[in-house]
Amino acid sequence: MASTFWQVEPSFTPYVPFLPTLLLVRILTLRHYGLYRLRGAFRYSDDLLGAFKGVSLGCIYGFVTLLFFHRGILDQPLFLSRVVFVCDWAIMLLLVVASRVLLRQAQSWVRSAGYGLIPAFVVGVGEEARVCIAEINESPRLGYKVLGVLTTDERTADVLDTIEDVPVIGTFDDLPELARALGIKEVLITDAQLHPRRIFNAMMNAGRKHHLNFRVVPSLFNCLPEKTQIEQLGSLPMIQLFRDPLSGVNRFLKRALDVVGAGLGLIVLSPLLALIAIAIRRESPGPIFYRQERVGMDGRTFQMLKFRSMYADATDEIHRRLMVETIKYPAHANRGTRGKPLYGKVFNDPRLTKVGKWIRRYSLDELPNLWNVLKGEMSLVGPRPPIPYEVAEYQDWHRARFNVRGGVTGLWQVSGRNRLTFEQMVRLDIYYIENWSLWLDIKILLRTIPVVLRGDNTY
């Protein structure tokens, strides 16, 4: 560097145009390896490994960026010095590790003083529950504070008052209400008799505004869903439930496709979105957009955004009855003909406005879903998120649909849509989840275009 801080050494000048891009790449890679996350228990070894991976991957991506894009920015060849990259990697790693260690030291001190602790429930009253509570109480640096114990049956709740000086405040069925009332963020499950279906229902009933993380002791491992991750809580091994089945590069690629695709879609389609909004406003009184509660990944509910296609005073009673038939009595659920079946949709729905019929025919009412994609509540491709009263009729195997984020489009939409039975739809969704690839997402997106243009959503 020259004598003043803001002047750049001439030999380093060619690198300056790339600094914003390289900074963004570094931030994304460090975030991907959890180096901006401070909640919960931690181990220095995990932080050091994450720092090494994040910094190394960031340097590799930076090198590739310079290698492939410098010709379009600079008028002269760029000399890629190996010394610069090695020094950059070493200095960056040192700074990230040092800052992470200092942050963790400060965090441990704050937690020991009783601040910044995650409010948690322990489910179960056996020996595992006692060990779990004792470990947390003796190690405030783990970052948890147990506010109550929940039993899995009412008889035990009436007998016990406290476990390791923590009050028994109810049963697992009371979890959603108690969690909201006390601001609970983590649920530590120690009872091996708790069925996974009850865990799923508790997560869904907690609602979209209250995100709960579930962790269990390894003795429950044999009855758990596949989406788990083994972690450490002090000396206790714990298993975190409902992790994203896509990991590493695959998760990064899918999310990148979602963000880029949804962002470009909203920009490119903005004139069409404006025209639809004007048409809805002019035809009938009521809001332009319709927000409907849907069930997303792992049973977490969220507000799906759509264009309003019905009259403002329309009810969902017709659709409720139809979905019960569609899911439980498929032989009686066809609203079309044998040659052109129709499942899960109300034929000649009287609740639809004229504009609503048109935008539904071409699936234009679902374009605001792109906003849900940007927020991370949905993906461009995935199973269609159902309504909570539909989920109430699900069998256990149907819930495999919730292993990934719901999608704006999916394999069901491009394979027959409402001409397929509910069971056929679920099997297609499970096939998609088990055979996911970035290329499969791209193929489904490309196949969606002609389906939409043909108006295959006519009913």
Backbone torsions as a table, in degrees:
resi	resn	phi	psi	omega
1	MET	NA	152.8	-179.7
2	ALA	-80.0	-170.9	-173.2
3	SER	-67.2	-27.4	178.1
4	THR	-107.9	150.2	-171.0
5	PHE	-63.6	-36.9	-172.2
6	TRP	-86.0	-3.1	175.5
7	GLN	-88.5	143.8	-175.3
8	VAL	-107.4	136.9	175.8
9	GLU	-58.2	131.1	-176.3
10	PRO	-52.4	-37.1	-178.4
11	SER	-69.4	-18.4	-179.4
12	PHE	-96.2	-9.8	-175.5
13	THR	-54.3	-41.4	-179.1
14	PRO	-59.8	-21.4	-178.6
15	TYR	-83.1	-18.4	-172.6
16	VAL	-57.6	-44.3	-178.8
17	PRO	-60.1	-20.0	-176.9
18	PHE	-92.8	-6.3	-174.2
19	LEU	-59.5	-44.7	178.7
20	PRO	-59.6	-42.5	179.3
21	THR	-65.4	-43.6	180.0
22	LEU	-64.5	-36.4	178.0
23	LEU	-64.2	-44.0	178.6
24	LEU	-62.0	-42.8	179.1
25	VAL	-60.9	-42.9	179.9
26	ARG	-62.4	-44.8	-178.7
27	ILE	-61.3	-43.9	-178.8
28	LEU	-65.7	-42.0	-179.2
29	THR	-69.2	-40.5	177.5
30	LEU	-65.7	-37.9	176.8
31	ARG	-65.4	-39.1	-179.6
32	HIS	-60.2	-34.4	-179.7
33	TYR	-94.8	17.5	170.7
34	GLY	75.0	21.8	-176.2
35	LEU	-85.4	1.5	170.9
36	TYR	-108.9	7.5	-179.2
37	ARG	-104.5	129.9	-177.0
38	LEU	-122.3	-3.6	-175.6
39	ARG	-75.7	153.7	172.7
40	GLY	78.4	-174.6	179.3
41	ALA	-69.8	156.3	-179.4
42	PHE	-146.8	160.7	172.2
43	ARG	-132.0	137.1	-178.8
44	TYR	-61.0	-33.8	-179.6
45	SER	-63.1	-38.5	177.6
46	ASP	-66.3	-40.1	178.9
47	ASP	-64.2	-42.4	-179.2
48	LEU	-65.9	-41.1	178.0
49	LEU	-65.3	-41.9	177.5
50	GLY	-63.1	-38.9	178.4
51	ALA	-64.2	-43.7	179.9
52	PHE	-62.2	-46.1	-179.4
53	LYS	-66.2	-44.9	-177.5
54	GLY	-64.6	-46.3	-179.9
55	VAL	-66.2	-43.3	-178.7
56	SER	-64.1	-45.6	179.5
57	LEU	-65.8	-37.3	178.1
58	GLY	-63.5	-40.0	177.9
59	CYS	-66.2	-39.5	178.8
60	ILE	-64.9	-45.8	178.2
61	TYR	-62.1	-39.1	178.4
62	GLY	-63.7	-41.1	177.8
63	PHE	-62.5	-43.4	179.3
64	VAL	-63.7	-39.8	178.4
65	THR	-60.3	-48.2	178.6
66	LEU	-63.1	-39.3	-175.2
67	LEU	-65.8	-40.1	-172.4
68	PHE	-95.8	-21.8	-172.6
69	PHE	-114.8	-2.1	-175.8
70	HIS	-68.5	-28.1	-178.2
71	ARG	-67.7	-29.9	-180.0
72	GLY	-81.4	-9.1	-177.9
73	ILE	-111.0	-39.7	-176.9
74	LEU	-100.7	149.7	177.9
75	ASP	-86.6	-6.1	-177.1
76	GLN	-132.3	156.1	178.2
77	PRO	-59.9	144.4	-179.7
78	LEU	-101.4	124.5	177.7
79	PHE	-83.5	110.9	-177.6
80	LEU	-88.6	95.2	-176.5
81	SER	-75.8	125.9	177.0
82	ARG	-67.4	-31.7	179.2
83	VAL	-63.6	-41.3	179.4
84	VAL	-60.5	-43.5	-176.6
85	PHE	-70.9	-39.3	178.5
86	VAL	-65.3	-44.6	177.9
87	CYS	-63.8	-40.8	178.4
88	ASP	-60.3	-45.9	-179.5
89	TRP	-62.9	-45.9	-176.2
90	ALA	-65.7	-45.3	-178.9
91	ILE	-66.0	-43.2	179.9
92	MET	-62.1	-44.9	-180.0
93	LEU	-62.0	-43.3	179.5
94	LEU	-61.3	-45.7	-178.7
95	LEU	-65.6	-43.0	-179.3
96	VAL	-65.7	-44.7	-179.8
97	VAL	-64.0	-45.8	-179.1
98	ALA	-61.9	-45.3	-179.9
99	SER	-65.4	-36.7	180.0
100	ARG	-67.7	-41.9	179.0
101	VAL	-63.7	-43.3	179.0
102	LEU	-62.8	-41.7	178.4
103	LEU	-62.8	-43.8	-179.5
104	ARG	-65.7	-38.2	177.3
105	GLN	-62.3	-45.6	178.5
106	ALA	-64.0	-39.9	179.5
107	GLN	-63.8	-42.4	178.2
108	SER	-61.6	-40.2	179.2
109	TRP	-65.3	-43.4	-179.9
110	VAL	-64.3	-42.8	-180.0
111	ARG	-66.1	-38.0	178.5
112	SER	-63.7	-26.3	177.2
113	ALA	-83.6	-1.3	176.1
114	GLY	92.1	14.0	-179.4
115	TYR	-109.9	155.6	174.4
116	GLY	68.1	24.2	-179.7
117	LEU	-87.9	145.5	-179.7
118	ILE	-85.1	119.8	178.4
119	PRO	-68.8	132.4	-173.4
120	ALA	-139.0	156.4	169.1
121	PHE	-110.6	148.1	168.7
122	VAL	-110.5	129.1	179.8
123	VAL	-103.0	120.3	-178.6
124	GLY	120.1	156.1	-177.8
125	VAL	-129.8	13.4	-178.5
126	GLY	-85.3	-167.1	-177.7
127	GLU	-62.9	-37.6	178.9
128	GLU	-60.5	-38.4	179.0
129	ALA	-65.1	-42.3	-179.2
130	ARG	-64.4	-43.1	179.2
131	VAL	-64.0	-41.7	-179.2
132	CYS	-62.3	-46.9	-179.4
133	ILE	-65.5	-42.6	179.9
134	ALA	-61.7	-41.6	179.9
135	GLU	-62.3	-42.6	-179.1
136	ILE	-68.4	-43.0	-178.9
137	ASN	-65.8	-33.3	-178.5
138	GLU	-82.6	-15.2	-176.5
139	SER	-130.0	78.0	179.8
140	PRO	-58.8	-24.1	-179.1
141	ARG	-64.8	-16.0	177.6
142	LEU	-65.6	-23.1	172.9
143	GLY	93.3	15.2	-178.3
144	TYR	-119.9	152.2	173.2
145	LYS	-136.1	114.0	-177.8
146	VAL	-80.8	115.9	-178.1
147	LEU	-93.9	-14.8	-179.0
148	GLY	-175.4	161.3	176.9
149	VAL	-113.8	136.5	176.5
150	LEU	-113.8	135.7	175.3
151	THR	-94.1	165.6	179.6
152	THR	-96.0	-2.5	174.8
153	ASP	-147.6	155.7	-173.8
154	GLU	-70.3	-31.0	-177.5
155	ARG	-62.5	-42.4	179.3
156	THR	-66.5	-37.2	-179.1
157	ALA	-62.6	-31.3	-179.3
158	ASP	-77.7	-22.3	-175.8
159	VAL	-88.8	-42.7	-174.3
160	LEU	-97.5	142.0	177.2
161	ASP	-104.5	-39.5	-178.4
162	THR	-142.9	157.2	171.3
163	ILE	-131.1	116.6	-177.5
164	GLU	51.2	44.6	178.2
165	ASP	68.3	10.8	175.7
166	VAL	-103.9	129.0	-175.2
167	PRO	-68.1	141.3	170.2
168	VAL	-84.9	113.3	-168.7
169	ILE	-110.0	-1.8	179.5
170	GLY	165.3	-167.2	178.8
171	THR	-106.9	170.1	-178.7
172	PHE	-62.6	-29.1	178.3
173	ASP	-66.8	-20.0	177.9
174	ASP	-86.5	-1.0	-172.3
175	LEU	-53.5	-51.4	-176.2
176	PRO	-56.3	-45.3	-178.1
177	GLU	-69.0	-44.5	-179.4
178	LEU	-67.3	-36.9	179.7
179	ALA	-63.7	-43.1	178.0
180	ARG	-66.1	-40.3	-177.2
181	ALA	-66.6	-36.9	-175.5
182	LEU	-102.9	-0.1	178.3
183	GLY	70.2	35.3	-177.3
184	ILE	-70.4	139.6	178.9
185	LYS	-113.8	-27.0	-176.5
186	GLU	-128.5	143.6	175.6
187	VAL	-124.7	117.7	-177.6
188	LEU	-103.8	111.1	-172.2
189	ILE	-98.1	123.7	-178.8
190	THR	-120.4	-2.0	-177.4
191	ASP	-93.8	115.5	-176.9
192	ALA	-71.6	-11.9	-178.5
193	GLN	-88.3	-2.8	-176.9
194	LEU	-77.8	122.2	-177.0
195	HIS	-76.9	139.9	179.3
196	PRO	-56.8	-28.5	179.8
197	ARG	-63.1	-36.6	179.3
198	ARG	-68.1	-34.6	176.6
199	ILE	-64.5	-45.4	179.9
200	PHE	-61.0	-45.9	-179.1
201	ASN	-63.6	-37.7	178.4
202	ALA	-64.0	-41.0	179.0
203	MET	-63.7	-43.4	-179.3
204	MET	-67.1	-40.1	-178.1
205	ASN	-73.0	-18.4	178.2
206	ALA	-64.6	-26.0	175.7
207	GLY	90.3	164.1	-173.9
208	ARG	-71.5	-22.6	-175.2
209	LYS	-89.0	-2.2	-178.3
210	HIS	-132.7	100.0	-177.9
211	HIS	-85.8	122.8	178.7
212	LEU	-114.6	136.2	172.0
213	ASN	-101.2	136.3	-178.2
214	PHE	-112.7	133.0	175.6
215	ARG	-131.9	146.0	-178.5
216	VAL	-133.3	159.7	175.8
217	VAL	-80.0	154.2	-173.8
218	PRO	-60.4	-19.5	-179.3
219	SER	-64.0	-16.3	178.0
220	LEU	-91.7	1.2	-168.3
221	PHE	-58.6	-35.1	-175.2
222	ASN	-68.1	-18.9	-178.0
223	CYS	-111.3	16.1	-175.8
224	LEU	-94.8	156.6	172.4
225	PRO	-68.4	170.0	-174.8
226	GLU	-70.8	-24.7	-172.5
227	LYS	-82.3	76.9	-178.6
228	THR	-130.2	162.6	175.7
229	GLN	-145.6	126.0	-178.9
230	ILE	-77.9	130.6	-179.8
231	GLU	-135.0	-179.5	-179.1
232	GLN	-125.4	132.3	174.3
233	LEU	-119.0	91.3	-171.7
234	GLY	64.7	-123.5	176.9
235	SER	-90.6	-1.6	-177.0
236	LEU	-94.3	125.7	170.6
237	PRO	-74.2	134.2	179.1
238	MET	-130.7	156.1	179.0
239	ILE	-121.3	120.5	178.5
240	GLN	-86.1	129.8	-177.9
241	LEU	-86.7	158.4	168.7
242	PHE	59.2	50.5	171.6
243	ARG	-82.0	153.3	177.3
244	ASP	-60.1	124.8	-177.9
245	PRO	-64.0	-23.0	174.8
246	LEU	-85.4	132.6	-177.7
247	SER	-133.1	163.0	175.2
248	GLY	61.1	-132.2	-176.0
249	VAL	-65.1	-36.4	-178.1
250	ASN	-61.0	-44.5	179.0
251	ARG	-64.4	-41.3	178.6
252	PHE	-62.0	-43.9	-178.6
253	LEU	-65.8	-42.6	-179.1
254	LYS	-66.0	-42.6	179.0
255	ARG	-66.9	-37.3	177.4
256	ALA	-62.8	-42.8	177.3
257	LEU	-61.6	-40.6	179.4
258	ASP	-62.5	-48.4	-175.8
259	VAL	-66.8	-47.6	-179.5
260	VAL	-64.6	-46.8	-178.0
261	GLY	-64.5	-45.4	-179.8
262	ALA	-67.4	-41.6	178.6
263	GLY	-62.2	-48.4	178.2
264	LEU	-64.1	-38.9	179.9
265	GLY	-60.8	-44.2	179.6
266	LEU	-65.0	-37.2	-179.9
267	ILE	-71.4	-50.1	-176.7
268	VAL	-66.1	-38.5	-175.3
269	LEU	-91.1	5.2	-176.7
270	SER	-57.1	-39.4	175.8
271	PRO	-62.0	-41.3	178.1
272	LEU	-65.2	-41.0	178.1
273	LEU	-60.3	-40.0	179.4
274	ALA	-66.3	-41.7	179.5
275	LEU	-64.1	-41.9	178.3
276	ILE	-64.0	-42.0	179.6
277	ALA	-61.0	-42.2	179.0
278	ILE	-64.4	-43.3	-179.2
279	ALA	-62.8	-41.8	179.3
280	ILE	-64.7	-43.5	-179.1
281	ARG	-63.5	-39.8	-176.0
282	ARG	-75.5	-29.7	-173.3
283	GLU	-79.7	-43.8	-174.0
284	SER	-145.7	149.6	178.5
285	PRO	-69.7	149.7	179.9
286	GLY	131.1	173.8	-179.1
287	PRO	-69.7	157.0	177.4
288	ILE	-75.1	-41.3	-177.3
289	PHE	-103.3	153.7	178.8
290	TYR	-123.3	123.6	178.9
291	ARG	-104.6	123.3	-176.2
292	GLN	-127.6	135.2	179.1
293	GLU	-71.6	127.7	178.6
294	ARG	-128.5	161.5	179.9
295	VAL	-103.2	121.6	-177.4
296	GLY	-105.2	-154.4	-176.8
297	MET	-57.6	134.4	178.3
298	ASP	63.5	20.9	177.1
299	GLY	80.8	8.2	179.4
300	ARG	-79.4	129.3	-177.8
301	THR	-86.9	152.6	177.6
302	PHE	-152.4	168.3	179.9
303	GLN	-94.2	109.2	177.0
304	MET	-81.5	134.5	-178.3
305	LEU	-100.1	126.3	178.8
306	LYS	-138.4	162.4	168.4
307	PHE	-73.2	139.3	178.3
308	ARG	-69.4	124.1	-179.6
309	SER	-115.3	-2.4	-179.1
310	MET	-118.2	166.4	173.0
311	TYR	-64.9	149.0	-171.5
312	ALA	-62.1	-26.5	-177.6
313	ASP	-96.5	13.0	-178.6
314	ALA	-69.1	146.3	177.4
315	THR	-110.2	170.5	-178.0
316	ASP	-104.7	12.6	-175.1
317	GLU	-61.5	-41.3	179.4
318	ILE	-60.8	-45.6	-177.6
319	HIS	-68.6	-36.2	177.6
320	ARG	-58.2	-49.8	-179.3
321	ARG	-63.2	-39.2	-179.9
322	LEU	-63.4	-42.2	-176.7
323	MET	-70.6	-31.2	174.4
324	VAL	-61.7	-44.1	177.9
325	GLU	-66.1	-42.7	-177.2
326	THR	-61.0	-40.7	-175.9
327	ILE	-85.4	-42.6	-172.1
328	LYS	-97.2	-28.4	-176.2
329	TYR	-131.2	67.1	-174.4
330	PRO	-60.5	-26.8	-179.6
331	ALA	-65.0	-23.5	-178.7
332	HIS	-108.8	7.5	-170.9
333	ALA	-92.6	-10.2	-176.6
334	ASN	-70.6	119.5	178.1
335	ARG	-101.1	5.3	177.4
336	GLY	-110.0	-137.8	178.3
337	THR	-119.8	173.8	178.1
338	ARG	-64.0	-36.8	-179.8
339	GLY	-78.2	-28.2	179.7
340	LYS	-136.5	76.8	-176.4
341	PRO	-68.7	159.0	179.0
342	LEU	-143.2	113.8	-178.6
343	TYR	-118.4	139.1	172.1
344	GLY	77.9	7.8	178.4
345	LYS	-132.4	143.1	179.3
346	VAL	-80.3	120.1	-179.2
347	PHE	-73.1	132.5	-178.1
348	ASN	50.4	52.9	-175.5
349	ASP	-60.2	116.6	-178.4
350	PRO	-71.3	-11.0	-177.9
351	ARG	-80.2	-14.4	-174.7
352	LEU	-80.7	140.3	171.5
353	THR	-81.1	171.8	178.6
354	LYS	-63.9	-45.3	176.2
355	VAL	-63.9	-38.7	179.9
356	GLY	-60.5	-41.3	178.5
357	LYS	-62.1	-40.4	-177.4
358	TRP	-69.6	-46.5	-177.6
359	ILE	-70.6	-28.1	176.4
360	ARG	-72.3	-36.2	-179.9
361	ARG	-57.6	-40.2	-178.6
362	TYR	-102.8	14.8	176.9
363	SER	59.5	23.7	-179.4
364	LEU	-74.2	-19.3	177.8
365	ASP	-66.2	-17.7	-177.4
366	GLU	-92.8	-2.1	-178.7
367	LEU	-59.0	-36.5	176.9
368	PRO	-62.6	-12.3	174.0
369	ASN	-56.6	-22.9	179.5
370	LEU	-59.3	-29.8	176.9
371	TRP	-67.7	-39.0	175.2
372	ASN	-63.0	-33.7	178.2
373	VAL	-65.9	-45.8	178.8
374	LEU	-60.2	-35.1	-179.4
375	LYS	-76.4	-10.1	-179.9
376	GLY	87.1	6.8	179.1
377	GLU	-82.9	-23.9	-179.9
378	MET	-136.5	173.0	174.4
379	SER	-122.4	162.9	175.4
380	LEU	-62.4	-37.8	-177.6
381	VAL	-126.4	133.7	178.8
382	GLY	164.8	178.2	176.3
383	PRO	-62.1	144.0	-179.8
384	ARG	-70.1	126.6	-178.2
385	PRO	-65.2	126.7	-180.0
386	PRO	-85.1	171.4	175.8
387	ILE	-87.9	147.5	-177.3
388	PRO	-52.7	-37.7	-178.8
389	TYR	-71.0	-19.2	172.0
390	GLU	-73.5	-42.9	-178.4
391	VAL	-62.2	-30.1	179.2
392	ALA	-60.4	-21.5	-179.6
393	GLU	-96.9	-0.3	-174.7
394	TYR	-70.0	146.9	163.6
395	GLN	-84.5	168.4	-176.0
396	ASP	-58.7	-42.9	-175.0
397	TRP	-70.4	-21.0	176.7
398	HIS	-65.0	-27.4	-174.0
399	ARG	-71.8	-6.2	174.2
400	ALA	-61.7	-20.4	177.4
401	ARG	-59.5	-24.3	-174.8
402	PHE	-89.6	10.0	179.1
403	ASN	-72.9	-15.8	177.7
404	VAL	-133.6	170.3	176.2
405	ARG	-66.9	142.4	174.7
406	GLY	-64.9	156.4	-174.3
407	GLY	-120.0	158.4	172.0
408	VAL	-68.6	-39.5	173.9
409	THR	-132.4	173.0	-177.7
410	GLY	-171.2	-176.7	-178.2
411	LEU	-63.7	-34.6	177.6
412	TRP	-62.4	-43.6	-176.8
413	GLN	-64.2	-31.3	-176.8
414	VAL	-100.9	7.8	-177.6
415	SER	-120.5	16.1	179.1
416	GLY	134.0	-22.3	176.9
417	ARG	52.5	-122.4	-174.0
418	ASN	-76.4	4.0	171.9
419	ARG	-85.3	-4.9	179.9
420	LEU	-101.4	147.4	175.6
421	THR	-71.0	166.7	179.6
422	PHE	-60.5	-42.7	-179.2
423	GLU	-63.9	-38.9	177.0
424	GLN	-64.1	-38.6	177.9
425	MET	-62.0	-45.5	-179.0
426	VAL	-63.2	-40.5	179.9
427	ARG	-65.1	-36.2	175.8
428	LEU	-65.7	-41.2	178.9
429	ASP	-63.2	-42.3	179.5
430	ILE	-65.9	-39.5	176.3
431	TYR	-60.0	-43.2	179.5
432	TYR	-61.2	-45.1	-177.7
433	ILE	-63.6	-42.5	-176.3
434	GLU	-76.8	-17.9	-176.4
435	ASN	-122.3	27.5	-175.0
436	TRP	-62.1	142.1	168.5
437	SER	-154.8	158.2	178.3
438	LEU	-61.6	-37.7	179.4
439	TRP	-65.6	-35.5	177.1
440	LEU	-63.8	-41.9	176.3
441	ASP	-59.7	-45.0	-178.9
442	ILE	-63.4	-42.2	179.4
443	LYS	-63.1	-40.9	178.9
444	ILE	-65.3	-41.2	178.0
445	LEU	-61.9	-42.3	179.7
446	LEU	-67.1	-38.2	179.3
447	ARG	-72.1	-20.9	179.5
448	THR	-68.7	-33.6	-175.5
449	ILE	-59.2	-54.3	178.4
450	PRO	-65.0	-31.1	177.7
451	VAL	-62.6	-43.4	179.4
452	VAL	-67.5	-44.5	-177.7
453	LEU	-65.0	-30.8	178.4
454	ARG	-77.7	-12.4	-178.4
455	GLY	70.4	42.1	-177.3
456	ASP	-71.2	-2.9	179.1
457	ASN	-95.4	28.6	-178.7
458	THR	-76.9	134.7	176.3
459	TYR	-158.0	NA	NA
